[in-house]
Amino acid sequence: MDKLVNILSSLVQEKFEKLGIEKEYGMVTVSNRPDLCQFQCNGALPAAKKYKKAPFQIANEVLEELKSLDIFENISIAGPGFININVKDSFLSKYVNDMYKDKKYGCTTPENPLTIIVDYGGANVAKPLHVGHLRAAIIGESLKRIFRFLGHNVIGDVHLGDWGLQIGMVISELNRRKPDLPYFDENYNGEYPVDAPFTINELEDIYPAASKLAKSDENAMEAARKATFELQNGRAGYMELWKHILSISVADLKKNYGNLNVEFDLWKGESDCQKYIEPLVEYLKKNNYAYESEGALVIDVAEETDTQPIPPFIVLKSDGSSLYSTTDLATIWERVKDYNPDEIVYVVDKRQGLHFEQVFRCAKKTKIAGQNLDFDFIGFGTMNGKDGKPFKTREGGVMRLQDLIEIIENNVVDKLKDNKSLEGEDVTDIARKVGISALKYGDLSNQATKDYVFDLDRFASFEGNTGPYILYTVVRIKSILRKVEGEIESFGNKILQPYSPTERDLMLKLSRFNEAIETSFVDKAPHRICDYIYETANLLNRFYHENRIISEEDMAKKATWINLITLTKGVLETGLDLLGIEVPEKM
Ligand code: ARG
């Protein structure tokens, strides 16, 4: 379905054209003074300048033309030539009915869907999942859902950090702890054990211990580097160990991400592109893109217009080893080959902005990425504690994601405890859903680039601009619908013209669903959806308080109201789903 403002724009633009004025001037927008009118067109003023006419005259001529159409009501001129527009209730309810019948509530599927890879999550194998990776998961998952909902071909890739020094650290620490394992015997040529020589709990203990030791002990650091080097050169026992680290970690990560409703299509990682590094380097040398500088292989990516220095892209270090930049470039090579994407979106901490600028420039310059491939870096800010510093545990350590989720769920359980209507319900499951809504909505309602303060009490509150508040609104609708269940058939599926200003406002807001989703897509901004569903929930609640839906005796009224709130429920649930938030039946 075309957006409501677009339909209105075309009608008004037609009238501008009829007067010999370029149609661009006839654009209609949603009113920024909803107390005065629903929509407005401000084009008469700039048009007046260009066509040397009085703005009021232009506005007035357009107005006279518009009056002949059966869809406007109370159109008038404000100030020197602003056209204030209201639509007839019949027009509005027709639009809302069309939307009610549409599976995607008025959002259109693109004629040529794009293939978009979303690179998000980015967890590092062998390290416990901590809050630093929370935003990458939450924001990326939402973007993936938005793109997919609109009809694009989307591939979500976790792009694990599974090949770097952290693996060497784990291997060398394990060597210190269990030196008799066959993996460390270079002359071993039997079968390696099928089971991993550690559990996830041990693994989570091994990495921090190794990393701490390596910081103070140069020998330990050297051992970790050596193990990394040997692994990357294919030492058999280390490859076997690496596979164990990977499978144990991935199983745990799947569980953790699953708790957050985050699901990846691809579980690829830095290791997957290793096989492309050799041909990549050859290609870069052969085409004279890369040159040697102080022993390293580099590519210049600075541009004349740069306002700050952009250092060269390093392909290989002087010892011949590859880096984070190499794997990102090789991964683009791999993705182009496997999926030929139109766009790759990276959801990563904004402090990696320079790295990605270099990678993108390098991929374009070397023609690894064709002209039609767009790169997009969604760099997010930090989640801070109330002290304004990056969020930590009470002891000052890095908070594990699992622990954070537990803290939130406990907070919610406390709130649900006294709710009598939840007797016999699975309160743990409800608390999980409400808790996740608090966490995700608290994050997503901020513009991604900004840092924000994690404030549990505010995020988990059932009032205000929070996840639980929106859930509560949907649960309220569900509860009404349960109460009228037996009657529902007789309600049909028609939404009549509004009976009250609040009802009209709710319908106007619902009619803008497609606009909100499209904006969130174009801006790659889930917070646009949060704004929209919050405003919609507020209007629904106002409507609910002004009317007695269940006991309404006028059946025509009751029927339209039931349909209106059913549509509202669909819109809110869809919005929440695009944020990756589930709704409980009760709360
Ligand atoms: N593993 C990286 C980190 O923890 C994030 C990966 C982001 N994606 C990428 N293609 N580099 O910082």
Residues whose N, C-alpha, C, O or C-beta is under 5 A from the ligand:
A	BS01	LIG	D119 G122 A123 H159 G161 V348
